[in-house]
Amino acid sequence: MGSTTFQVSGMTCAHCQHAVTAEISAIDGVESVDVDLASGTVTGTAARPVDRADIAQAVDEAGYTLVP
């Protein structure tokens, strides 16, 4: 199990936090998601490697942008 932190732009409130958490949590293999609004970061913990493209798509579905 490993964790990775991503920078996400556009998150400002609890709704943003919930939307991003829900979308990333739906990815197969993701165990937990921690969104830090103050820093604009999202840390995901997964049981196996998760493709960055899947994370980017989930963040996009939530209405935000994964920073390269």
Long-range contacts (C-beta under 8 A, 24 or more apart in sequence): 1-31, 1-45, 1-46, 1-47, 2-45, 2-46, 2-49, 3-43, 3-44, 3-45, 3-46, 4-43, 4-44, 4-46, 4-50, 5-41, 5-42, 5-43, 6-41, 6-42, 6-43, 6-44, 6-55, 6-59, 6-66, 6-67, 7-40, 7-41, 7-66, 7-67, 8-35, 8-40, 8-41, 8-42, 8-59, 8-64, 8-65, 8-66, 8-67, 9-40, 9-64, 9-65, 9-67, 10-63, 10-64, 10-65, 11-35, 11-37, 11-40, 11-64, 12-37, 13-37, 16-62, 16-64, 19-62, 19-63, 19-64, 20-58, 20-59, 20-62, 20-64, 22-62, 23-58, 23-59, 23-61, 23-62, 24-55, 24-58, 24-59, 24-62, 26-58, 27-54, 27-55, 27-58
